[in-house]
């Protein structure tokens, strides 16, 4: 059974990871959204992040009270994995997400509805340079 020191170290790691994830997704969202839609997209993101707490917190609290804190952490982790699976399913089905390994690097491409992305432009430039 873990002791208080291990739990404290885990909290520091989880806190730093959550902060890094939040800042990264916030920056990515602001950079990849059209300026006209940026405020609306950020409002939806905050509504989901802040608005879902009153729904999930009582559920996790009930699980912790009924089955213990390990189960509560497991439910929280399972909900995160479920959200990730739903997001990946959406990207594969509707945005045509494809993953490939190119020169030892993992490369992702998403259909942006006819718009050319920076990675597509750089891929095109590299192919043009190879051709010449």
C-alpha positions as CSV (number, residue, x, y, z in Angstrom):
1,X,0.0,0.0,0.0
2,X,1.5,3.4,-1.0
3,X,2.5,5.8,1.7
4,X,2.0,9.6,2.0
5,X,5.3,10.4,0.4
6,X,4.7,8.4,-2.8
7,X,1.2,9.9,-3.0
8,X,2.7,13.4,-2.7
9,X,5.2,12.7,-5.5
10,X,2.4,11.3,-7.6
11,X,0.4,14.5,-7.0
12,X,3.3,16.7,-8.2
13,X,3.7,14.6,-11.3
14,X,0.0,14.6,-12.1
15,X,-0.3,18.4,-11.4
16,X,2.6,19.2,-13.7
17,X,1.3,16.9,-16.4
18,X,-2.2,18.5,-16.1
19,X,-0.8,22.0,-16.3
20,X,1.3,21.1,-19.4
21,X,-1.6,19.4,-21.1
22,X,-4.0,22.3,-20.4
23,X,-1.5,24.9,-21.7
24,X,-0.6,22.8,-24.8
25,X,-4.2,22.2,-25.8
26,X,-5.1,25.9,-25.2
27,X,-2.2,27.0,-27.4
28,X,-3.0,24.5,-30.1
29,X,-6.7,25.5,-30.1
30,X,-5.9,29.2,-30.4
31,X,-3.3,28.6,-33.2
32,X,-5.4,26.2,-35.2
33,X,-8.7,28.1,-35.0
34,X,-9.8,30.8,-37.4
35,X,-9.5,34.2,-35.7
36,X,-13.2,34.9,-36.3
37,X,-14.2,31.7,-34.5
38,X,-11.6,31.7,-31.7
39,X,-13.8,33.2,-29.0
40,X,-16.6,30.8,-29.7
41,X,-14.3,27.8,-29.7
42,X,-12.6,28.8,-26.4
43,X,-16.1,29.4,-24.8
44,X,-17.1,25.9,-25.8
45,X,-13.9,24.5,-24.4
46,X,-14.3,26.3,-21.1
47,X,-18.0,25.3,-20.9
48,X,-17.1,21.7,-21.3
49,X,-14.1,21.8,-18.9
50,X,-15.8,23.8,-16.1
51,X,-19.4,22.8,-16.8
52,X,-18.8,19.0,-16.6
53,X,-17.3,19.2,-13.1
54,X,-20.7,19.5,-11.4
55,X,-21.8,16.3,-13.2
56,X,-18.6,14.2,-12.8
57,X,-17.6,15.3,-9.2
58,X,-20.7,13.8,-7.5
59,X,-20.4,10.6,-9.4
60,X,-16.7,10.2,-8.5
61,X,-17.5,11.2,-4.9
62,X,-20.2,8.6,-4.7
63,X,-17.8,5.9,-6.1
64,X,-15.1,6.9,-3.7
65,X,-17.5,6.8,-0.8
66,X,-19.0,3.5,-1.8
67,X,-16.0,1.6,-3.2
68,X,-12.9,3.5,-2.1
69,X,-10.5,6.0,-3.6
70,X,-8.8,3.6,-5.9
71,X,-12.0,3.0,-7.7
72,X,-12.7,6.7,-7.9
73,X,-9.3,7.3,-9.5
74,X,-10.0,4.4,-11.9
75,X,-13.4,5.9,-12.9
76,X,-11.7,9.2,-13.6
77,X,-9.0,7.5,-15.7
78,X,-11.6,5.5,-17.6
79,X,-13.6,8.6,-18.4
80,X,-10.4,10.2,-19.8
81,X,-9.6,7.1,-21.9
82,X,-13.3,7.0,-23.1
83,X,-13.1,10.7,-24.2
84,X,-9.8,10.0,-26.0
85,X,-11.3,7.0,-27.9
86,X,-14.4,9.1,-28.9
87,X,-12.1,11.9,-30.1
88,X,-9.9,9.6,-32.1
89,X,-13.0,7.8,-33.6
90,X,-14.4,11.2,-34.7
91,X,-11.1,12.2,-36.3
92,X,-10.8,8.9,-38.2
93,X,-14.4,8.8,-39.4
94,X,-15.1,12.4,-40.2
95,X,-11.7,14.1,-40.6
96,X,-9.9,11.2,-42.2
97,X,-7.0,11.0,-39.7
98,X,-4.1,9.0,-41.0
99,X,-0.9,8.0,-39.3
100,X,2.3,7.0,-41.0
101,X,5.9,6.5,-40.1
102,X,8.2,8.6,-42.3
103,X,12.0,8.5,-41.8
104,X,11.5,7.1,-38.3
105,X,9.0,9.8,-37.3
106,X,5.3,9.4,-36.6
107,X,3.4,11.7,-39.0
108,X,-0.3,12.6,-38.7
109,X,-2.5,14.1,-41.4
110,X,-6.1,15.3,-41.2
111,X,-8.4,16.4,-43.9
112,X,-9.1,20.1,-43.3
113,X,-11.8,20.4,-45.8
114,X,-9.7,21.5,-48.8
115,X,-7.4,23.9,-46.8
116,X,-3.7,23.3,-47.0
117,X,-1.9,22.9,-43.7
118,X,1.7,23.9,-43.0
119,X,2.8,20.2,-42.8
120,X,1.2,19.6,-46.2
121,X,3.0,22.6,-47.7
122,X,6.3,21.5,-46.3
123,X,5.7,17.9,-47.6
124,X,4.9,19.4,-51.0
125,X,8.1,21.5,-50.9
126,X,10.2,18.5,-50.0
127,X,8.8,16.5,-52.8
128,X,9.4,19.3,-55.3
129,X,13.0,19.6,-54.1
130,X,13.5,15.9,-54.5
131,X,12.2,16.1,-58.0
132,X,14.7,18.8,-59.0
